[in-house]
Amino acid sequence: MKKMLICLLLGFFVLIDYEMIWASIQSDIEKANTKGNAVFLVVTEPGAVGTEKALSIATQAQTLVAKSIAIEMNRSDATNGDLVTKYRLAGASLPLILVIASNGVVSGGIAADRATPESLIQMIPSPKKSEVLQALSEGKAVFLIASRKSMANREKVSDTCKSACNQMNNRAALVSIDMDDKKENSFLAQLKVNALSTEPMTSVINPQGQVTATFSGPVEVKTIIEAAAKKAGGCCPGGSQKGCGSSNQKGK
């Protein structure tokens, strides 16, 4: 009876330890995000060649970005199973470095043997790009409006996109960007938004992350809903390919 009690107690403490270890990785990521930090997650396992180099690269990137933290995760540890599933790491070659934006969405990943501190830093998305990536991770289309407060049609275009989101029953998200926000310059350039435009620019991104259309000025609800359902070439806002965006169209 005494031996059975000891075994039960040992099993109980092992279970607690199991949950606490998993929670520590998960909570570290969540705490970092709560503070507005990006995360360089170094995914490795025993025997993986290049782990020390991967950790060094992530640490160097962390020292160059004030709002960031580097975390190591052992894929083979069963306590990390949920995170392995969440980030689709089961078949990935290790070591691998993931970049997790401050809103918790994975914005990029690269094999350690190809990584540099600079390449990791480039994967940290701007605030608005983070919003777009979050919507795409939820399977939504995105209506992205780039405008300035001085533009007369700004509210009209915004109301159109809001109406389209409502008609799509929460299968689309609206993201607004100030053209004068320097933090978004790179993202707007990637989307090929004309920063000199005197009209609001609406980029339609389908759930696959493809920019299917870009409109200048007021546009009809039906038109942007149809664009959100299209598939096109080009890249996703993650920047995996060159030639992002489609040719600009006059709103109609």
C-alpha positions as CSV (number, residue, x, y, z in Angstrom):
1,M,0.0,0.0,0.0
2,K,2.8,2.3,0.9
3,K,4.7,1.6,-2.4
4,M,1.5,2.2,-4.3
5,L,1.0,5.6,-2.6
6,I,4.6,6.5,-3.4
7,C,4.1,5.6,-7.1
8,L,0.9,7.7,-7.3
9,L,2.7,10.6,-5.7
10,L,5.6,10.3,-8.1
11,G,3.2,10.2,-11.1
12,F,1.4,13.2,-9.8
13,F,4.6,15.3,-9.5
14,V,5.8,14.1,-12.9
15,L,2.5,15.3,-14.4
16,I,2.9,18.7,-12.7
17,D,6.4,18.9,-14.0
18,Y,5.2,18.0,-17.5
19,E,2.6,20.8,-17.5
20,M,5.0,23.4,-15.9
21,I,7.7,22.8,-18.5
22,W,5.3,23.2,-21.4
23,A,3.7,26.2,-19.7
24,S,7.2,27.8,-19.3
25,I,7.9,27.9,-23.1
26,Q,4.3,28.9,-23.9
27,S,4.2,31.5,-21.1
28,D,7.6,32.9,-22.1
29,I,6.3,33.6,-25.6
30,E,3.1,35.1,-24.3
31,K,4.9,37.3,-21.7
32,A,7.2,38.5,-24.4
33,N,4.3,39.4,-26.7
34,T,2.4,41.0,-23.9
35,K,5.3,43.4,-23.5
36,G,5.3,44.1,-27.2
37,N,8.4,42.0,-27.9
38,A,9.1,39.9,-31.0
39,V,10.4,36.4,-30.4
40,F,13.3,34.6,-32.1
41,L,12.4,30.9,-31.4
42,V,15.3,28.5,-31.9
43,V,13.8,25.1,-32.5
44,T,16.3,22.2,-32.0
45,E,16.6,18.7,-30.6
46,P,19.4,16.5,-29.2
47,G,21.9,15.7,-32.0
48,A,20.9,18.6,-34.3
49,V,24.1,20.0,-35.9
50,G,24.5,23.7,-35.6
51,T,22.4,24.4,-32.4
52,E,25.0,26.6,-30.8
53,K,25.4,28.6,-34.0
54,A,21.6,29.0,-34.2
55,L,21.4,30.2,-30.6
56,S,24.3,32.6,-31.2
57,I,22.6,34.1,-34.3
58,A,19.3,34.6,-32.5
59,T,21.0,36.2,-29.5
60,Q,22.9,38.6,-31.8
61,A,19.6,39.5,-33.4
62,Q,18.1,40.1,-30.0
63,T,20.9,42.5,-29.0
64,L,20.1,44.5,-32.2
65,V,16.4,44.8,-31.6
66,A,15.3,46.4,-28.4
67,K,11.9,44.9,-28.3
68,S,12.8,41.2,-28.8
69,I,13.8,38.0,-27.0
70,A,15.5,34.7,-28.0
71,I,14.0,31.4,-26.7
72,E,15.1,27.8,-27.3
73,M,12.7,25.0,-27.8
74,N,13.4,21.3,-27.9
75,R,11.1,19.7,-30.5
76,S,11.7,16.1,-29.2
77,D,10.5,17.0,-25.7
78,A,6.9,15.7,-25.5
79,T,6.0,18.7,-23.4
80,N,6.4,20.9,-26.4
81,G,4.1,18.7,-28.6
82,D,1.3,21.3,-28.8
83,L,3.7,24.0,-29.9
84,V,5.2,21.6,-32.5
85,T,1.7,21.1,-33.9
86,K,0.8,24.7,-33.7
87,Y,3.9,25.8,-35.6
88,R,3.9,22.8,-37.9
89,L,7.4,21.7,-37.0
90,A,7.1,17.9,-37.0
91,G,8.9,17.4,-40.3
92,A,11.1,20.5,-40.3
93,S,14.9,20.2,-40.6
94,L,16.6,21.4,-37.5
95,P,17.9,23.7,-36.1
96,L,15.3,26.2,-37.3
97,I,14.7,29.8,-36.2
98,L,11.1,31.1,-36.2
99,V,10.3,34.8,-35.9
100,I,7.1,35.4,-33.9
101,A,5.7,38.9,-34.1
102,S,4.5,40.8,-31.1
103,N,0.9,39.8,-31.7
104,G,1.8,36.1,-31.6
105,V,1.7,35.3,-35.3
106,V,4.7,33.6,-37.0
107,S,6.0,36.1,-39.5
108,G,8.9,34.0,-40.9
109,G,11.3,31.1,-40.4
110,I,14.7,30.1,-41.7
111,A,17.1,27.2,-41.4
112,A,20.0,28.0,-39.1
113,D,22.6,27.4,-41.7
114,R,21.2,30.1,-43.9
115,A,20.3,32.6,-41.1
116,T,22.0,35.8,-40.1
117,P,21.0,38.3,-37.5
118,E,20.0,40.7,-40.3
119,S,17.8,38.2,-42.0
120,L,16.0,37.5,-38.8
121,I,15.5,41.2,-38.1
122,Q,14.0,41.7,-41.6
123,M,11.4,39.1,-40.8
124,I,10.0,41.2,-37.9
125,P,6.8,42.7,-39.4
126,S,5.6,46.3,-39.0
127,P,2.6,46.8,-36.8
128,K,0.1,46.8,-39.7
129,K,1.8,43.9,-41.5
130,S,1.4,42.0,-38.2
131,E,-2.4,42.7,-38.4
132,V,-2.5,41.5,-41.9
133,L,-0.6,38.3,-41.1
134,Q,-2.9,37.7,-38.1
135,A,-6.0,37.9,-40.3
136,L,-4.5,35.6,-42.9
137,S,-3.6,33.1,-40.2
138,E,-7.3,33.0,-39.3
139,G,-8.2,32.3,-42.9
140,K,-9.6,35.7,-43.7
141,A,-9.3,38.0,-46.7
142,V,-7.9,41.5,-46.0
143,F,-9.0,44.9,-47.3
144,L,-6.0,47.2,-46.7
145,I,-6.6,50.9,-47.1
146,A,-3.5,53.2,-47.4
147,S,-4.5,56.9,-47.1
148,R,-3.8,60.2,-45.4
149,K,-6.1,62.2,-43.2
150,S,-6.3,65.0,-45.8
151,M,-7.9,62.7,-48.4
152,A,-11.5,63.6,-49.1
153,N,-12.6,60.1,-49.9
154,R,-10.9,58.5,-46.9
155,E,-14.1,57.8,-44.9
156,K,-16.1,56.8,-48.0
157,V,-13.5,54.1,-48.8
158,S,-13.4,52.9,-45.2
159,D,-17.2,52.6,-45.0
160,T,-17.1,50.6,-48.2
161,C,-14.6,48.1,-46.8
162,K,-16.5,47.9,-43.5
163,S,-19.7,47.0,-45.4
164,A,-17.8,44.4,-47.4
165,C,-16.5,42.8,-44.2
166,N,-20.0,42.7,-42.8
167,Q,-21.4,41.1,-46.0
168,M,-18.6,38.5,-45.8
169,N,-19.7,37.4,-42.3
170,N,-16.4,37.9,-40.5
171,R,-14.4,36.2,-43.3
172,A,-12.5,39.4,-44.0
173,A,-10.7,42.0,-42.0
174,L,-10.1,45.8,-42.5
175,V,-6.6,47.2,-42.0
176,S,-5.9,50.9,-42.3
177,I,-2.5,52.4,-42.9
178,D,-1.4,56.0,-42.7
179,M,0.8,56.7,-45.8
180,D,2.9,59.0,-43.7
181,D,3.7,56.3,-41.1
182,K,7.4,55.7,-41.6
183,K,7.2,52.3,-39.9
184,E,5.0,51.1,-42.7
185,N,7.1,52.4,-45.7
186,S,8.7,49.0,-46.4
187,F,5.3,47.2,-46.2
188,L,3.6,49.7,-48.5
189,A,6.5,49.4,-51.0
190,Q,6.2,45.6,-50.9
191,L,2.5,45.9,-51.8
192,K,3.4,48.4,-54.5
193,V,1.1,51.1,-53.1
194,N,1.6,54.4,-54.8
195,A,2.7,56.7,-51.9
196,L,2.2,59.8,-54.1
197,S,-1.4,59.0,-54.7
198,T,-3.9,61.8,-53.9
199,E,-6.7,59.1,-53.4
200,P,-6.9,56.3,-50.8
201,M,-5.4,53.1,-52.2
202,T,-7.3,49.8,-51.4
203,S,-5.3,46.6,-51.7
204,V,-7.4,43.4,-51.7
205,I,-5.6,40.3,-50.3
206,N,-7.3,36.9,-50.6
207,P,-7.1,34.3,-47.8
208,Q,-4.1,32.7,-49.5
209,G,-2.2,35.9,-49.0
210,Q,-2.2,36.9,-52.7
211,V,-2.8,40.6,-53.6
212,T,-5.6,40.2,-56.2
213,A,-6.4,43.9,-56.9
214,T,-5.4,47.4,-55.9
215,F,-7.9,50.3,-56.4
216,S,-7.4,54.0,-56.3
217,G,-10.2,56.1,-54.8
218,P,-13.8,55.0,-54.1
219,V,-14.8,51.5,-55.1
220,E,-18.0,49.4,-55.0
221,V,-18.6,46.8,-52.3
222,K,-19.4,44.2,-54.9
223,T,-16.1,44.8,-56.7
224,I,-13.8,44.3,-53.7
225,I,-15.8,41.3,-52.5
226,E,-15.3,39.7,-55.9
227,A,-11.6,40.5,-55.8
228,A,-11.3,38.9,-52.3
229,A,-12.5,35.6,-53.8
230,K,-10.0,35.6,-56.7
231,K,-6.7,33.7,-56.8
232,A,-3.7,35.4,-58.4
233,G,0.1,35.1,-58.8
234,G,2.5,37.2,-56.8
235,C,3.5,36.9,-53.2
236,C,1.8,36.9,-49.8
237,P,2.5,39.7,-47.4
238,G,5.2,37.5,-45.8
239,G,7.3,38.4,-48.8
240,S,8.2,34.9,-50.0
241,Q,8.3,35.9,-53.7
242,K,9.1,39.0,-55.8
243,G,6.5,41.0,-57.7
244,C,3.9,41.5,-54.9
245,G,0.7,43.1,-55.9
246,S,-1.3,43.7,-59.1
247,S,-1.6,46.7,-61.3
248,N,-3.5,49.6,-59.9
249,Q,-7.0,50.1,-61.0
250,K,-9.3,53.1,-60.7
251,G,-12.1,52.4,-58.2
252,K,-15.3,51.4,-59.8
